[in-house]
């Protein structure tokens, strides 16, 4: 059947018809390419149809989203959200676990989105069919969804409507896919607490989001509530003890076993106060890392629930404590105002070696701390204090040899050129690669190693670069060709001119790391960060 898209008609028609039998409205979109098969969803701002793409030989299914606000007063705001969803899907759909956007257009005075159809079942349906989730399943779900949110938040986007209905287990590979970005909030040159429209499903909505002030960790709250619902099969409103102002989810486990470790993680995810909640996906993943001890039942279990086999997915990073610790010893150089060597002192740090496929990637631990981000210049201000959790970072830029190894791993989203660099040298940093290429690099390495890798945020990068210093450069007040590869025909401050290589040089060859053991944080090659550069520095508190 072909479904009429006229909001005033909605008549089903036999296959092959090009115009509605009842109202005469065209049944085909984009010159006959797409047609609606059936309604699969309705919301405050429109309808969603299962559709067919006639242009492809296999005539695959796709999804048509039609903008159709129920309240005429919300027309302007609704149209803004609909256009925003299209813009964000074009970017976010590059992630393999977010539906891809195929088209966005206006036809017959109606706005439409065409996007990828995810063949699978929602977690709501899975819960109804198979019963409550086990601890093992919840841990797998958290690892999968947190990695998706890491990508989404890295684009300065808040989903704002995470719930079981918006999470689909894809039939082809059993991976979880996050859908329905119609309620997204994009943070652009504003504070992380943003007053805006109250959007989201009330039962899963964080308190601050309900007041129109969604934050990145509002998504973490919704994810935590989703987990509580899946563990208990009880509606979230019924899991919250209003008179005691606390979650009482443990009272509804009905024999389902949850360890103390996971319980503490869930409790912190659903903290009502956003400041006491997890602040980033990285923090949650860090707490998920230790292998769970034998679970002890929270309540006696007269009728244990059957356990389902969780999907096979890449796990979050293995903690350094369970890997062979690498100790790095090096010399820290400080320069004077003229660029001469003023001091040499011994430095020491620890980390681990990522050696998947012989990669030999030296990772170093960057300790948690605070710093003043930005400078007093017009294009990097205002300065403000940023708190950064502990994380790990490669000691050097990725080399061309390391890039070639990862480029040969199975493709996740996009193909990679094995040898893209202009200045050749296996130990030289790889260059002439896009941000999207670097995201693919991290996805492939995560898949192959079983650990989670990503680009650093700009706040993390600057914090790691400074390594506790407050001078313009981590080695002092000026630059010197002895400690950095740059155009030394130009000087900074009282520094002197020197030899200019006019090309990249092997990583670590200047032997001038910062206090945490990171090489070439100044010069040699441009480096990509996870998030966009922002002149107001208002987005980078982690």
Secondary structure, DSSP 8 states (H G I E B T S, - for coil): -EE---TTT--EE-TT-SB-TTT--B-EETTTTEEEEEEEEEETTEEEEEEEETTSTT--EEEEEEE--SSGGGHHHHHHHHHHHHHHHHHHTTSTTB--EEEEEEETTEEEEEEE---EEEHHHHHHHH-S--HHHHHHHHHHHHHHHHHHHHTTEE----SGGGEEEETTT--EEE---TT-EE--SS-SSEE----S-GGG--HHHHTTEE-HHHHHHHHHHHHHHHHH-S-HHHHEETTTTEE-GGGG-TT----HHHHHHHHHHT-SSTTTS--SHHHHHHHH-S-------SS--SS----------------GGGS--EEEEEEEEEE-TTS-EEEEEEEEEEEEEE-GGG--EEEEEE--EEEEES-SSGGG---EEEEE--EEEESS--BHHHHHHHHTS--SSS---TT--SS--TTBB--S--HHHHHHHHHHHHHHHSS------HHHHHHHHHTT--SSBTTBSS--TTT-BS-TTS--TT-------SS--BTTTT----TTS---SSBSS----SS---TT--S---
